């Protein structure tokens, strides 16, 4: 089990990005949360297997989405805590 903390920059607030990320988490089986940051980006904290996190991270750029535009994605690895049960959208 591993953990990532990612911050997405670009047109990611007000376009359904958090719900898109939540769907991607369900699809890949990772747990954690996604939340808007006050200065415009969106933060994602996720835990899962290395393979699941790699698949999840690839989806975070929202390839092919007509509205969401991830200009930059900064991903930092970390140690999993096991604290999450499922994936949620935080406010």
DSSP file (Angstrom, degrees, kcal/mol; ACC not computed):
  #  RESIDUE AA STRUCTURE BP1 BP2  ACC     N-H-->O    O-->H-N    N-H-->O    O-->H-N    TCO  KAPPA ALPHA  PHI   PSI    X-CA   Y-CA   Z-CA
    1    1 A X              0   0    0      0, 0.0    79,-0.5     0, 0.0     2,-0.2   0.000 360.0 360.0 360.0 133.6    0.0    0.0    0.0
    2    2 A X  E     -AB  48  79A   0     46,-3.1    46,-2.0    77,-0.1     2,-0.3  -0.778 360.0-139.4-130.5 174.0    1.3    3.4   -1.0
    3    3 A X  E     -AB  47  78A   0     75,-1.4    75,-2.2    -2,-0.2     2,-0.3  -0.987  10.6-170.4-138.2 145.5    0.1    7.0   -0.9
    4    4 A X  E     -AB  46  77A   0     42,-2.6    42,-2.4    -2,-0.3     2,-0.5  -0.977  10.4-158.9-129.9 150.8    0.2   10.0   -3.2
    5    5 A X  E     -AB  45  76A   0     71,-2.4    71,-2.7    -2,-0.3     2,-0.4  -0.993  23.0-177.9-122.6 121.6   -0.7   13.7   -2.7
    6    6 A X  E     -AB  44  75A   0     38,-3.2    38,-3.2    -2,-0.5     2,-0.5  -0.923  17.4-160.0-123.1 145.4   -1.3   15.4   -6.0
    7    7 A X  E     -AB  43  74A   0     67,-2.3    67,-2.5    -2,-0.4     2,-0.5  -0.991  11.0-156.1-125.1 123.2   -2.2   19.0   -6.8
    8    8 A X  E     -AB  42  73A   0     34,-3.0    34,-2.0    -2,-0.5     2,-0.3  -0.858   8.9-167.1-102.3 129.6   -3.9   19.8  -10.1
    9    9 A X  E     + B   0  72A   0     63,-3.1    62,-2.3    -2,-0.5    63,-1.5  -0.856  46.3  50.0-113.8 149.4   -3.5   23.3  -11.6
   10   10 A X  E    S- B   0  70A   0     -2,-0.3     2,-1.5    60,-0.3     3,-0.3  -0.951 110.5 -11.7 129.5-147.8   -5.5   24.7  -14.5
   11   11 A X  E    S+ B   0  69A   0     58,-2.1    58,-1.9    -2,-0.4    -2,-0.1  -0.681  88.8 124.6 -89.5  85.3   -9.2   24.9  -15.1
   12   12 A X        +     0   0    0     -2,-1.5     2,-0.4    28,-0.3     5,-0.3   0.418  47.5  75.5-126.6  -4.5  -10.1   22.4  -12.3
   13   13 A X  S    S+     0   0    0     -3,-0.3    29,-0.0     1,-0.2    -1,-0.0  -0.929 100.5  14.3-112.8 139.2  -12.6   24.3  -10.2
   14   14 A X  S    S+     0   0    0     -2,-0.4    -1,-0.2    -3,-0.0    -3,-0.0   0.625 106.4  87.3  79.5  13.5  -16.2   24.8  -11.2
   15   15 A X  S    S-     0   0    0     -3,-0.2    53,-0.2    52,-0.0    52,-0.1   0.237 107.6 -97.2-127.9  11.5  -16.0   22.2  -13.9
   16   16 A X  S  > S+     0   0    0     -4,-0.1     4,-2.1    51,-0.1     5,-0.1   0.647  77.2 138.4  83.7  15.5  -16.8   19.0  -12.1
   17   17 A X  H  >  +     0   0    0     -5,-0.3     4,-2.9     1,-0.2     5,-0.2   0.900  67.2  54.1 -63.1 -42.3  -13.2   17.9  -11.6
   18   18 A X  H  > S+     0   0    0     -6,-0.3     4,-2.1     1,-0.2    -1,-0.2   0.898 111.5  45.2 -61.0 -38.9  -13.7   16.7   -8.0
   19   19 A X  H  > S+     0   0    0      2,-0.2     4,-2.1     1,-0.2    -1,-0.2   0.853 111.1  53.5 -73.7 -33.7  -16.5   14.4   -9.1
   20   20 A X  H  X S+     0   0    0     -4,-2.1     4,-2.2     2,-0.2    -2,-0.2   0.937 110.3  47.8 -59.9 -47.7  -14.5   13.2  -12.1
   21   21 A X  H  X S+     0   0    0     -4,-2.9     4,-2.3     1,-0.2    -2,-0.2   0.896 109.2  53.6 -61.7 -41.7  -11.6   12.3   -9.7
   22   22 A X  H  X S+     0   0    0     -4,-2.1     4,-2.0     1,-0.2    -1,-0.2   0.906 108.8  48.8 -60.6 -42.3  -14.1   10.6   -7.4
   23   23 A X  H  X S+     0   0    0     -4,-2.1     4,-2.2     1,-0.2    -1,-0.2   0.898 110.2  51.7 -63.0 -40.7  -15.3    8.4  -10.3
   24   24 A X  H  X S+     0   0    0     -4,-2.2     4,-2.0     2,-0.2    -2,-0.2   0.869 107.1  53.4 -64.2 -36.7  -11.7    7.6  -11.2
   25   25 A X  H  X>S+     0   0    0     -4,-2.3     4,-1.8     2,-0.2     5,-1.3   0.917 109.6  47.5 -64.2 -43.4  -11.0    6.6   -7.7
   26   26 A X  H  <5S+     0   0    0     -4,-2.0    -2,-0.2     1,-0.2    -1,-0.2   0.908 111.7  51.7 -62.4 -41.5  -13.9    4.1   -7.7
   27   27 A X  H  <5S+     0   0    0     -4,-2.2    -2,-0.2     1,-0.2    -1,-0.2   0.862 118.8  34.9 -63.7 -37.8  -12.7    2.8  -11.1
   28   28 A X  H  <5S-     0   0    0     -4,-2.0    -1,-0.2    -5,-0.1    -2,-0.2   0.568 107.2-120.3 -98.1 -10.6   -9.2    2.2   -9.9
   29   29 A X  T  <5 +     0   0    0     -4,-1.8     2,-0.2     1,-0.2    -3,-0.2   0.714  60.6 142.7  81.8  20.9  -10.0    1.1   -6.4
   30   30 A X      < -     0   0    0     -5,-1.3     2,-0.3    -6,-0.2    -1,-0.2  -0.575  37.0-145.2 -90.4 159.7   -8.0    3.8   -4.5
   31   31 A X  E     +C   47   0A   0     16,-2.5    16,-2.8    -2,-0.2     2,-0.3  -0.815  48.7  74.3-118.7 162.3   -9.2    5.4   -1.3
   32   32 A X  E     -Cd  46  87A   0     54,-2.3    56,-1.9    -2,-0.3     2,-0.3  -0.998  67.2 -78.5 141.6-143.0   -8.7    9.0    0.0
   33   33 A X  E     -Cd  45  88A   0     12,-2.4    12,-2.7    -2,-0.3     2,-0.4  -0.984  16.1-143.6-157.1 164.7  -10.2   12.3   -0.9
   34   34 A X  E     +Cd  44  89A   0     54,-1.8    56,-3.0    -2,-0.3     2,-0.3  -0.986  24.7 171.8-131.3 142.9  -10.3   15.3   -3.2
   35   35 A X  E     -Cd  43  90A   0      8,-2.6     8,-3.0    -2,-0.4     2,-0.2  -0.993  33.0-112.6-154.8 145.4  -10.8   18.9   -2.3
   36   36 A X  E     -C   42   0A   0     54,-0.6     2,-0.3    -2,-0.3     6,-0.2  -0.502  29.9-140.5 -70.7 142.4  -10.6   22.4   -3.8
   37   37 A X    >   -     0   0    0      4,-2.8     3,-1.8    -2,-0.2    -1,-0.0  -0.806  20.5-117.3-101.3 150.6   -7.8   24.6   -2.4
   38   38 A X  T 3  S+     0   0    0     -2,-0.3    -1,-0.1     1,-0.3     4,-0.0   0.742 109.4  56.3 -62.5 -24.4   -8.6   28.3   -1.8
   39   39 A X  T 3  S-     0   0    0      2,-0.1    -1,-0.3     1,-0.0    -3,-0.0   0.291 125.1 -87.8 -95.6  12.1   -6.1   29.6   -4.4
   40   40 A X  S <  S+     0   0    0     -3,-1.8   -28,-0.3     1,-0.4    -2,-0.1  -0.053  91.2 100.8 116.8 -34.0   -7.6   27.7   -7.4
   41   41 A X        -     0   0    0    -32,-0.1    -4,-2.8    -5,-0.1     2,-0.4  -0.209  63.1-124.9 -79.2 177.2   -6.0   24.2   -7.6
   42   42 A X  E     -AC   8  36A   0    -34,-2.0   -34,-3.0    -6,-0.2     2,-0.4  -0.983  16.8-147.5-123.6 134.4   -7.4   20.9   -6.5
   43   43 A X  E     -AC   7  35A   0     -8,-3.0    -8,-2.6    -2,-0.4     2,-0.4  -0.836  10.9-168.7-104.3 138.8   -5.7   18.6   -4.0
   44   44 A X  E     -AC   6  34A   0    -38,-3.2   -38,-3.2    -2,-0.4     2,-0.5  -0.994   5.9-172.2-126.9 130.2   -6.0   14.8   -4.1
   45   45 A X  E     +AC   5  33A   0    -12,-2.7   -12,-2.4    -2,-0.4     2,-0.3  -0.993  19.7 169.2-119.5 124.8   -4.8   12.4   -1.4
   46   46 A X  E     -AC   4  32A   0    -42,-2.4   -42,-2.6    -2,-0.5     2,-0.4  -0.989  19.3-166.1-141.6 146.5   -5.0    8.7   -2.4
   47   47 A X  E     +AC   3  31A   0    -16,-2.8   -16,-2.5    -2,-0.3     2,-0.3  -0.970  34.3 100.8-129.3 146.7   -3.9    5.4   -1.1
   48   48 A X  E     -A    2   0A   0    -46,-2.0   -46,-3.1    -2,-0.4   -18,-0.1  -0.975  70.0 -36.4 170.1-169.1   -3.7    2.0   -2.8
   49   49 A X     >  -     0   0    0     -2,-0.3     4,-2.6   -48,-0.2     5,-0.2  -0.317  59.4-109.5 -70.1 161.1   -1.5   -0.4   -4.6
   50   50 A X  H  > S+     0   0    0      1,-0.2     4,-2.2     2,-0.2     5,-0.2   0.908 120.2  50.0 -58.0 -42.9    1.3    0.9   -6.8
   51   51 A X  H  > S+     0   0    0      2,-0.2     4,-2.2     1,-0.2    -1,-0.2   0.915 111.3  47.8 -63.9 -43.9   -0.5   -0.3   -9.9
   52   52 A X  H  > S+     0   0    0      1,-0.2     4,-2.7     2,-0.2    -2,-0.2   0.907 112.6  49.0 -64.3 -42.0   -3.8    1.3   -8.8
   53   53 A X  H  X S+     0   0    0     -4,-2.6     4,-2.9     2,-0.2    -1,-0.2   0.867 109.4  52.2 -67.7 -35.7   -2.2    4.6   -8.0
   54   54 A X  H  X S+     0   0    0     -4,-2.2     4,-1.9    -5,-0.2    -1,-0.2   0.929 112.8  44.6 -64.7 -44.1   -0.3    4.6  -11.3
   55   55 A X  H  X S+     0   0    0     -4,-2.2     4,-1.3     2,-0.2    -2,-0.2   0.927 115.2  48.8 -63.5 -44.3   -3.6    4.1  -13.2
   56   56 A X  H  X S+     0   0    0     -4,-2.7     4,-1.2     1,-0.2     3,-0.4   0.918 109.3  51.7 -61.3 -46.7   -5.4    6.7  -11.0
   57   57 A X  H  < S+     0   0    0     -4,-2.9     4,-0.5     1,-0.2     3,-0.4   0.879 105.8  55.6 -61.1 -39.2   -2.6    9.3  -11.6
   58   58 A X  H >< S+     0   0    0     -4,-1.9     3,-0.6     1,-0.2     5,-0.3   0.851 108.4  48.5 -61.2 -34.1   -2.8    8.8  -15.3
   59   59 A X  H >< S+     0   0    0     -4,-1.3     3,-2.4    -3,-0.4    -1,-0.2   0.725  91.2  79.7 -78.3 -21.8   -6.5    9.6  -15.2
   60   60 A X  T 3< S+     0   0    0     -4,-1.2    -1,-0.2    -3,-0.4    -2,-0.2   0.726  82.8  64.5 -61.4 -21.2   -6.0   12.8  -13.0
   61   61 A X  T <  S-     0   0    0     -3,-0.6     9,-0.6    -4,-0.5    -1,-0.3   0.522 103.5-133.6 -78.5  -4.1   -5.0   14.7  -16.1
   62   62 A X    X   -     0   0    0     -3,-2.4     3,-1.8     1,-0.2    -2,-0.1   0.924  24.8-153.9  53.0  53.5   -8.6   14.2  -17.4
   63   63 A X  T 3  S+     0   0    0     -5,-0.3    -1,-0.2     1,-0.3     3,-0.1  -0.336  72.6   9.2 -60.8 132.5   -7.4   13.2  -20.9
   64   64 A X  T 3  S+     0   0    0      1,-0.3    -1,-0.3    -2,-0.1     2,-0.2   0.359  88.1 141.3  83.3  -6.8  -10.0   13.9  -23.6
   65   65 A X    <   -     0   0    0     -3,-1.8    -1,-0.3     1,-0.1     0, 0.0  -0.497  44.7-149.3 -71.0 137.7  -12.3   15.9  -21.3
   66   66 A X  S    S+     0   0    0     -2,-0.2    -1,-0.1    -3,-0.1    -2,-0.0   0.685  90.0  26.8 -81.3 -18.7  -13.9   18.8  -23.1
   67   67 A X  S    S+     0   0    0    -52,-0.1     2,-0.2     1,-0.0    -1,-0.1   0.793 102.2  77.8-112.6 -45.7  -14.2   21.1  -20.1
   68   68 A X        -     0   0    0    -53,-0.2     2,-0.4   -56,-0.1   -56,-0.2  -0.501  55.4-173.1 -72.7 133.8  -11.5   20.2  -17.5
   69   69 A X  E     -B   11   0A   0    -58,-1.9   -58,-2.1    -2,-0.2     2,-0.9  -0.878   7.0-167.5-131.3 100.3   -8.0   21.4  -18.4
   70   70 A X  E     +B   10   0A   0     -9,-0.6   -60,-0.3    -2,-0.4     3,-0.1  -0.791   9.5 176.0 -88.2 108.3   -5.2   20.2  -16.1
   71   71 A X  E     +     0   0A   0    -62,-2.3     2,-0.3    -2,-0.9   -61,-0.2   0.855  69.4   9.2 -79.9 -38.3   -2.3   22.4  -17.0
   72   72 A X  E     -B    9   0A   0    -63,-1.5   -63,-3.1     2,-0.0     2,-0.5  -0.998  59.4-165.0-146.6 140.1    0.1   20.9  -14.4
   73   73 A X  E     -B    8   0A   0     -2,-0.3     2,-0.6   -65,-0.2   -65,-0.2  -0.971   6.4-166.2-129.0 115.4   -0.1   18.0  -12.0
   74   74 A X  E     -B    7   0A   0    -67,-2.5   -67,-2.3    -2,-0.5     2,-0.5  -0.906  10.6-172.9-104.6 118.4    2.3   17.8   -9.1
   75   75 A X  E     -B    6   0A   0     -2,-0.6     2,-0.4   -69,-0.2   -69,-0.2  -0.944   6.3-173.9-118.0 128.0    2.4   14.3   -7.5
   76   76 A X  E     -B    5   0A   0    -71,-2.7   -71,-2.4    -2,-0.5     2,-0.1  -0.981  17.9-136.9-121.6 129.3    4.3   13.5   -4.4
   77   77 A X  E     +B    4   0A   0     -2,-0.4     2,-0.3   -73,-0.2   -73,-0.2  -0.392  30.6 163.8 -77.6 160.7    4.7   10.0   -3.0
   78   78 A X  E     -B    3   0A   0    -75,-2.2   -75,-1.4    -2,-0.1     2,-0.4  -0.936  41.4 -73.4-159.9-178.5    4.3    9.2    0.7
   79   79 A X  E     -B    2   0A   0     -2,-0.3   -77,-0.1   -77,-0.2     2,-0.1  -0.735  49.0-118.0 -90.0 133.4    3.7    6.5    3.2
   80   80 A X        -     0   0    0    -79,-0.5   -77,-0.1    -2,-0.4   -33,-0.1  -0.393  22.4-170.7 -68.5 145.5    0.2    5.0    3.4
   81   81 A X        -     0   0    0    -79,-0.1    -1,-0.1    -2,-0.1   -78,-0.0   0.596  29.0-134.3-108.7 -20.0   -1.6    5.4    6.7
   82   82 A X        +     0   0    0    -51,-0.1    -2,-0.1     1,-0.1   -35,-0.0   0.645  66.2 127.9  73.8  13.9   -4.6    3.2    6.0
   83   83 A X        +     0   0    0      2,-0.0     2,-0.3     0, 0.0   -51,-0.1   0.641  46.1  85.9 -79.2 -14.5   -6.9    5.8    7.4
   84   84 A X        -     0   0    0    -53,-0.1     2,-0.5   -51,-0.0     3,-0.1  -0.692  50.0-170.9 -97.6 140.6   -9.3    6.0    4.5
   85   85 A X  S    S-     0   0    0     -2,-0.3     2,-0.1   -53,-0.1    -2,-0.0  -0.890  71.2 -28.6-122.1  96.5  -12.3    3.8    3.9
   86   86 A X  S    S-     0   0    0     -2,-0.5   -54,-2.3   -57,-0.1     2,-0.4  -0.437  88.1 -70.3  89.4-170.5  -13.5    4.7    0.4
   87   87 A X  E     -d   32   0A   0    -56,-0.3     2,-0.3    -2,-0.1   -54,-0.2  -0.985  49.3-177.5-129.7 136.0  -13.0    7.9   -1.5
   88   88 A X  E     -d   33   0A   0    -56,-1.9   -54,-1.8    -2,-0.4     2,-0.6  -0.896  29.4-121.8-135.1 162.0  -14.8   11.2   -0.8
   89   89 A X  E     -d   34   0A   0     -2,-0.3     2,-0.3   -56,-0.2   -54,-0.2  -0.902  34.2-160.4 -99.0 124.0  -15.2   14.8   -1.9
   90   90 A X  E      d   35   0A   0    -56,-3.0   -54,-0.6    -2,-0.6   -72,-0.0  -0.743 360.0 360.0-106.8 156.0  -14.2   17.2    0.8
   91   91 A X              0   0    0     -2,-0.3    -1,-0.1   -56,-0.1   -56,-0.1   0.359 360.0 360.0-109.8 360.0  -15.2   20.9    1.1
